[in-house]
């Protein structure tokens, strides 16, 4: 489904703005503070950030990546999240056109982006994102997504159930927790959006990415017991499968 250049440009611009709010979600949710109340503040000097210093990407460039008042360095993560959000919006509209389906898919993808960063830094996946995402996926299956409501329900059960079984098996064998409940709920959310068939390529890709990263840590002397935030690999894997998974599934079943 094609989109006009103006629609793509507007989507990217809106993605920048939503990316700015996404930074608030990423910063505040793990700290259990409101994502809608209160102005943004510098984490170093605690001064309120003026609106003109909060323009996505532009303000970061103008300020040279530093707070206007205390001159403490602003994390590069902020403009990167805004740019990635803009890129996701552009790619979503380019791939699916303008409509309800694009809105649902964009919301799914930016939620995965937030989960990736939060889980990487804090080793948690907030229920507000994962459980809320499960319900949002079921509603999307009912109104606009390419999966049926039954497929969406089964996808949640299969996705969450598989990871839960793996977590229980790992704990029985190794006597330690190998996977958190947040990963289980995230996989249920992914299944709600993608359906049960796409669970398997998501798990394969996430395991592949996680294994490569684990080998990298071991090569650096991290040892075999270094904790890895699996949600940070599940979310990018789900993004890849959303765009290419049905081709991979078709290729796999053809064999």
N, C-alpha and C positions, 0 to 999 in steps of 0.2 A: 504494500500500500504506500503510495507516494505522498509526499507532503511538499507544499510550496516553500521556497526559500524563506519567505517572511515567517511562516509558521515555525520553521526550524530555528530561526533566529530568536523568535519570541520564546520558544521552548527553552533554549539555552539560557536566555536572560532570566526567565522564571526559575530555572534550575539554580542559577547563581544565588538568587534571593532565598530560595528554600534551603540551599546549602549553608547559608549563614545561620538559619534557624537550626539546621541539623548540627552545627557546631555547638549550639546551646544544649541540645539534647545530649550530645556525646559528653559534654563537660558536666552537666548537672545530674543526669539520671543516676550514674554510679554513686554520686554524693547524696542522693535522695533529697534533692531540692527541686523546687517548682521550675518547670521549663517554660511557664507562661508568665509568671510573676517576677517583677524586679528587672531593673536594667542590667545590661552587661557591665562587668567590672574587670579591671586589670587584676589578675591573680597575684601580682607582686605588690603593688601599692594600694589596691582596693579602691581606686578612684573610678567613678562612673565614666564609661566610655561614651563620648558624644556621638550623635547620629552621624556626623560627617567623618568620624573616625571608624565607622562601622559599615561603610559601603563595601560590599563583597569584592575582594581582590584589589580593587582600586586603592582603598585606604591602606592596605598592607604595603603596596608599592610606594605610595606617597610618603608613608611614615618610615620607609626603609626597614620594615619588619620590627619596629620598636615602639613601645608605648610612648605617647606624646609627652607624658608627665615624668615618669621615672626612668624612661629610656631602657627599660628591661626588654630583652628580646621576646618577640611574639613568635610562638611556635609556627613553623611552616605548615603544620597540619591544617591550620585554619584556611588559608587560601587553597590548599590542595583539595580539601573536602568540598569547598565551593566550586572549584573547577571540575572535580569528578562528578558532582551533582549536575552541573551544567552539561557535561558530556553524556551522562546517563539520560537526561531529558532530551537532548538532541538525538541520541541513538534510538530512544524509545519512539519518539514521534517519526523519525525516519523509517523505522521498521514497521510500526503499527498504525501510523497516521494519527490524526487528531480525533480523540473520542474517549469514551468511558474506559475502554480496554487499555489505552495508553496510560490513563490516570492510574488505574489499578496496578499496572506493571511498574510504572515509575515509583509508586509508593512502596511496592515490594522491594525494588532494587535499592532505593535509598535507605530503607529499613535494614537491609542486609549490609549496606555500607556502614551504618551506625553500629550495628552489632559487631562487625569485623574489628572496628577500632576500639570499641569498649572492651570486647573480650581480650583483645591483644594487650591492652594496658592494665586491665583490672581482673581478668580471669572470671568475669561474670557476664551473664546475658540477662538483662532486665526482663521481667515478666511482662512489663508494659509493652515491650516490643514483640516478644515471641508469642505470648498468648493472645495479645491484641492482633498480631499478624495472622494467627490461625483463624480467628473469627473473620477477619477481613478477607482471607483467602476463600473461606466458605461462601461468604456473601458474593465475592467476585465470581466464583464458579456458578452461582445462581443467576448473575445478571450480565456478565460480559466476557469471562475468560473462556479459553478453549477446552477446559476440562469440565466434565459434568459434576454436579453436586455429589453424586455417589462416588465418583473417582476422587474427588477432593477429600471426602471423608475417609475413604480407604487409604489415600495417600498419607493423611495425618496419622492414621493408625499404624500403617506399615512403617513409615519413617520413624515415628517416635518409638514404636515397638521394637524395631530392629536395634536402634541405639540403646534402648533400655536393656535388651537381652545381652548385647555386647558388654555393657557396663556391668551387669550382674555377673556374667561369665568371667570377666576380667578380675572382678573383686574376689570371686571364689578361688580362682587360680593363683592370683598374685597377692591376695590378702590386703590390697590397697585399692582406693578409688582410682579408676582409670579414666572416668568420664563423668562430668557433672550433669545434674538435672537440666541445666540450661541448654546443653547440647541436644538433649532428648526433645525438649520443647521447640528448639530451633528446627530440628529435623521434621517435627510434626508440622510446623509452619511451612517449610519448604514443600512438603507433601501436599499441603492444602492448596498451594498455588500451582504446582507442577503435575500433580497426579502421581499415582503409585508407580507407574513405569519409570518415571524419571528419577525415582529415589536411588536406583542402582548406579546409574552413571554419576550422580552427585556424590555418592559414597566412594565410588572408585576414584574420582578426581580428587576429592578432599583427602583421601588416604594417601594418594600418590604425592600430592603437594606436602602433606604433613610429614611423610616419610623422607622426602627430599630435604625438608627443613631440619628434621631430626638428625639426618646424616651430617648435615652442615654443622649442627651444634656439637655432635660427637667429634667431628674433625677438628673443631676448635677446642676440644677438651671438656665439653659440657657433660659428657658421660651419658649413659643410657637411661638415667632416671630423670632427666631434665623435663620439666612440665611444659607441655605444648598446648596452646589455646586452640582446641580443635574447631571451635566455632569460627575462628578467623580463617579457617580453610574451607569449612562447609559453605559459608556465605559466598565467597568468590566462585566456588565450584558450582553452586546453584545458579549464579549469574551466567556462567558459561553455558550451562545446560539449558537455561531458558532460551538462549539464542540459537544454540547448535545441538541441543540434546535430541530432538526428534530425528535429525539426520543420523546421529550416532546410534540411536535405538534402531532405526531402519537398517542401518549397515550391520548392526549386531545380529538382528533377527534374520537378515538375509543369509547369514553364514550358517 
